[in-house]
């Protein structure tokens, strides 16, 4: 049974590399453009004597790993796009569960960037003076829970776009901004003022990228992070499955 999912992932990976490696260069350049200024900001803050709950090496590692694993820390699938060409309708014509199709296809689309960008950058991290190894092995199950929760939110937000129909693009933009901030991938929770980190880490988006990165850099304990991730995975997956079952009959797609 797993072969059909592997075939879907392989096809998606080939689709990403069909135009050649040069076709992927703009995405890699944009990740570097995002990464470099943040690294300079953390270094300047450290040199100025700024005191924070995270050390300079932790901040650098946090930002660097997030750039390398950005696709995993905040999951975006083709469901996020405005459904103008009946791609969603096609999912129901194939002999595979919809959730399985989306997940296997998305994982396949991740692979080229992970192999051609993330892996070389991971190996180059020591040359840049960045500590790249995780502080605890709990970071691995945390990453798996982060990805799982990201897919659950993806299906949940897709139900929102089904209900709102003509404002799908606006929903996607608002969703991207909200998730980027509340997941803690852009600004670590530990450096937020007024004790905001104490409640930000327990809201559902806080169990995504920020939770994994906090464990990875050693700025949070597994006893705090893992239970929260497990709890929100159960809640959000249940909500996504139930709402998707009720929403799919309302689906309207331009083009078919």
C-alpha positions in Angstrom: 0.0 0.0 0.0 2.9 2.4 0.7 4.1 2.1 -2.8 1.4 4.3 -4.2 2.4 7.1 -1.8 6.1 6.7 -2.6 5.2 6.9 -6.3 3.2 10.1 -5.7 6.2 11.6 -3.8 8.6 10.6 -6.5 6.4 12.1 -9.2 6.1 15.3 -7.2 9.9 15.4 -6.8 10.4 14.9 -10.5 8.0 17.7 -11.2 10.1 20.1 -9.1 13.3 19.2 -10.9 11.8 18.8 -14.4 13.0 22.3 -15.4 16.5 21.6 -14.2 18.5 22.7 -11.1 18.7 26.3 -12.3 14.9 26.5 -12.0 15.3 26.1 -8.3 18.0 28.7 -7.8 15.7 31.6 -7.2 14.1 29.9 -4.2 17.6 29.2 -2.8 18.6 32.8 -3.3 15.5 34.0 -1.5 16.3 31.8 1.5 19.8 33.2 1.7 18.5 36.8 1.4 16.2 36.0 4.3 18.9 34.4 6.4 21.8 36.8 6.1 20.2 39.9 7.5 18.9 38.0 10.5 22.3 36.5 11.3 23.8 40.0 11.2 21.1 41.3 13.5 21.7 38.6 16.2 25.5 39.2 16.0 25.2 42.9 16.3 22.8 42.5 19.3 25.3 40.1 21.0 28.2 42.5 20.4 26.2 45.4 21.8 25.7 43.6 25.1 22.0 43.0 24.7 20.8 40.6 27.4 18.2 38.0 26.3 16.9 34.7 27.5 18.8 33.1 24.5 22.5 33.3 23.9 24.0 34.6 20.6 25.0 31.0 19.5 21.4 29.9 20.2 19.9 32.7 18.2 22.2 32.1 15.3 21.5 28.4 15.3 17.7 29.0 15.7 17.6 31.3 12.6 20.0 29.1 10.5 18.1 25.8 11.1 14.8 27.5 10.5 16.0 28.7 7.1 17.2 25.2 6.2 14.0 23.6 7.3 11.5 26.3 6.5 9.3 24.1 4.4 8.9 21.7 7.4 8.6 24.2 10.2 5.6 25.9 8.4 3.9 23.5 6.1 2.5 24.9 2.8 0.8 22.6 0.3 -0.9 23.2 -3.0 -4.1 23.4 -1.1 -3.0 26.8 0.0 -3.2 28.1 -3.5 -6.4 29.6 -4.8 -8.3 26.7 -6.3 -8.9 28.1 -9.8 -8.0 25.1 -12.0 -9.9 22.2 -10.3 -6.8 20.7 -8.7 -8.9 20.0 -5.6 -11.5 18.2 -7.6 -8.9 15.9 -9.1 -8.1 14.5 -5.6 -11.4 12.8 -5.5 -11.0 11.0 -8.8 -7.9 9.1 -7.7 -7.9 5.8 -5.8 -6.1 7.3 -2.8 -7.3 9.1 0.4 -7.2 12.8 -0.1 -5.0 13.4 3.0 -2.5 10.8 1.8 -2.3 12.4 -1.6 -1.6 15.8 -0.3 1.0 14.7 2.3 2.9 12.4 0.0 3.0 15.0 -2.8 4.2 17.7 -0.5 7.0 15.6 1.0 8.1 14.8 -2.6 8.2 18.5 -3.4 10.4 19.1 -0.3 13.1 16.7 -1.3 15.0 18.7 -4.0 15.4 21.7 -1.8 16.4 19.6 1.2 19.1 17.7 -0.8 20.4 20.6 -3.0 20.2 23.4 -0.5 19.6 22.3 3.1 22.1 19.5 3.2 25.0 21.5 1.8 24.2 24.5 4.1 24.1 22.1 7.0 27.6 20.8 6.2 28.8 24.4 5.7 27.5 25.7 9.1 30.7 25.0 11.1 32.6 27.1 8.6 30.3 30.0 9.3 30.8 29.6 13.1 27.2 28.3 13.7 26.5 25.4 16.0 24.3 23.1 13.9 24.0 19.9 15.9 20.8 19.6 18.1 21.2 20.0 21.8 18.8 17.1 22.4 17.6 14.1 20.4 14.1 15.1 21.5 14.3 17.6 18.6 13.7 14.7 16.1 10.3 13.6 17.4 9.5 17.3 18.0 10.1 17.9 14.3 7.9 15.0 13.3 5.1 16.4 15.5 5.7 19.9 14.1 5.3 18.6 10.5 2.2 16.6 11.5 0.6 19.6 13.1 1.5 21.7 10.0 -0.5 19.4 7.8 -3.4 19.4 10.2 -3.6 23.2 10.1 -3.2 23.1 6.3 -6.4 21.0 6.0 -8.1 23.1 8.6 -7.4 26.3 6.7 -8.4 24.6 3.5 -11.9 24.1 5.0 -12.0 27.9 5.6 -11.2 28.6 2.0 -14.0 26.2 0.9 -16.5 28.0 3.1 -15.4 31.5 2.0 -14.9 30.7 -1.7 -14.2 34.0 -3.4 -11.8 35.3 -0.7 -9.4 32.3 -0.9 -6.3 34.4 -1.7 -7.0 36.8 1.2 -7.4 33.9 3.5 -4.1 32.5 2.4 -2.3 35.8 2.9 -3.7 36.4 6.4 -3.1 32.8 7.3 0.6 33.0 6.3 1.2 36.2 8.3 -0.6 34.8 11.4 1.2 31.4 11.4 4.6 33.0 10.7 4.4 35.2 13.8 2.5 32.9 16.2 4.6 29.8 15.3 7.8 31.5 16.6 9.8 30.8 13.5 10.6 34.5 12.7 11.0 35.8 16.3 11.9 33.3 19.0 9.4 33.3 21.9 12.2 33.5 24.4 13.1 37.0 23.4 9.6 38.5 23.4 9.0 41.2 26.1 6.6 41.3 29.0 6.6 37.6 29.6 4.8 36.9 26.3 6.7 33.7 25.8 4.9 32.0 28.7 1.6 32.0 26.9 2.7 32.1 23.3 4.4 28.7 23.6 1.1 27.0 24.7 -1.2 28.4 21.9 -1.7 25.9 19.0 0.7 27.6 16.5 3.4 27.6 19.2 3.7 23.8 18.8 4.9 24.2 15.2 8.3 25.5 14.2 9.1 27.5 17.3 8.6 24.4 19.5 11.0 22.3 17.5 13.6 25.1 17.1 13.5 25.8 20.9 14.3 22.1 21.6 16.9 22.1 18.9 18.8 25.0 20.3 18.3 24.0 24.0 16.2 27.0 24.9 13.3 24.9 26.1 12.7 21.6 27.8 11.2 18.5 26.2 8.9 18.1 29.2 7.2 21.4 28.2 7.3 21.1 24.4 6.4 17.5 23.6 3.2 17.2 25.7 1.9 20.4 24.2 2.7 19.2 20.6 0.9 15.9 21.2 -2.1 17.7 22.7 -2.5 20.1 19.8 -1.9 17.4 17.2 -4.8 15.4 18.6 -7.1 18.4 18.8 -6.3 20.0 15.4 -6.3 16.7 13.5 -9.7 15.8 14.9 -11.1 19.2 14.0 -9.6 19.1 10.5 -10.9 15.6 9.8 -14.4 16.4 11.0 -14.6 19.8 9.3 -13.2 18.5 6.0 -15.8 15.7 5.9 -18.5 18.3 6.3 -17.0 20.9 4.0 -16.1 18.9 0.9 -19.7 18.8 -0.4 -19.6 22.7 -0.5 -16.5 22.6 -2.7 -16.7 24.9 -5.7 -13.8 25.1 -8.2 -13.2 27.3 -11.2 -12.3 25.3 -14.2 -14.2 22.1 -13.4 
